[in-house]
Amino acid sequence: MLKKMTLLIGLMASILFSLTARAAEYPSDPYVLVDTAAKQTFARLKADQNQIKQQPDHLRVIIREELLPYIDNRFAAYKVLGNQIKQTTPAQRDAFVNVFTEYMVSSYADALAHFDKQVVKVEPGKPATGNITVVSVSVKESGKPDIFLEFKLRKNNKTGEWKAFDMVAEGISLLSAKQSELGGLIRQNGIDAVIAQLQAHNAKPLVIKS
């Protein structure tokens, strides 16, 4: 019994230490944050290429572990709901945030499916003065034109942490696209129907298109 208690205490201490370390390492500057998230994600994509080819769903694991900690998924989900949020219950909002988060994980995984040899450069920017800022990123690959991205970030007034809530690729906002796509469905069919639809979508295995 004493041995089990010792193991449990050790496990709890390990978890707490891990969480404390992660919190201490969280970037306070939005440009450093995007640079950190991009480098971690692309390094993982390169390192896990063999596993990705054998198990495409591993891309979702990479996004959850390397990118999701830096994304304000609740804020993005609420932006998609817009004014319709007033017609929802707390339980419905929580359910929508959960399925929308997995939906975005799948979207990012699909978008990054063919990224493994690219070099990511975070463009220098001005210090953020408000609670919303934009960080520009260029993705470079030999023999191909550069891809330009913009990450929109929001500073949480309570925690002081910066997190991304939208990605703009070649002038197209991912969040705006999802607002148009899902907002209309929620108005037509109701939030419960859209939650069920997203759950079905998220359950499908990821397929890497050639």
RADA-V593439 format. One record per backbone hydrogen bond with DSSP energy under -1.0 kcal/mol. CO is the residue of the C=O (numbers start at 0). NH is the residue of the N-H. If there is no record, write none. Layout:
CO | NH
CO | NH
This chain:
0 | 4
1 | 5
2 | 6
3 | 7
4 | 8
5 | 9
6 | 10
7 | 11
8 | 12
9 | 13
10 | 14
11 | 15
12 | 16
13 | 17
14 | 18
15 | 19
16 | 20
17 | 21
18 | 22
19 | 23
20 | 24
28 | 32
29 | 33
30 | 34
31 | 35
32 | 36
33 | 37
34 | 38
35 | 39
36 | 40
37 | 41
38 | 42
39 | 43
40 | 44
41 | 45
42 | 46
43 | 47
45 | 48
47 | 51
48 | 52
49 | 53
50 | 54
54 | 57
55 | 58
56 | 59
57 | 61
58 | 62
59 | 63
60 | 64
61 | 65
62 | 66
62 | 67
66 | 69
67 | 70
69 | 163
70 | 72
71 | 75
72 | 76
73 | 77
74 | 78
75 | 79
76 | 80
77 | 81
80 | 83
81 | 84
82 | 85
83 | 86
84 | 87
88 | 92
89 | 93
90 | 94
91 | 95
92 | 96
93 | 97
94 | 98
95 | 99
96 | 100
97 | 101
98 | 102
99 | 103
100 | 104
101 | 105
102 | 106
103 | 107
104 | 108
105 | 109
106 | 110
107 | 111
111 | 114
118 | 139
120 | 137
130 | 154
132 | 152
134 | 150
135 | 122
136 | 148
137 | 120
138 | 146
139 | 118
140 | 143
146 | 138
147 | 169
148 | 136
149 | 167
150 | 134
151 | 164
151 | 165
152 | 132
153 | 162
155 | 159
160 | 155
162 | 153
163 | 71
165 | 151
166 | 173
167 | 149
168 | 171
171 | 168
172 | 176
173 | 177
174 | 178
175 | 179
176 | 180
177 | 181
178 | 182
181 | 185
182 | 186
183 | 187
184 | 188
185 | 189
189 | 193
190 | 194
191 | 195
192 | 196
193 | 197
194 | 198
195 | 199
196 | 200
197 | 201
198 | 202
200 | 203
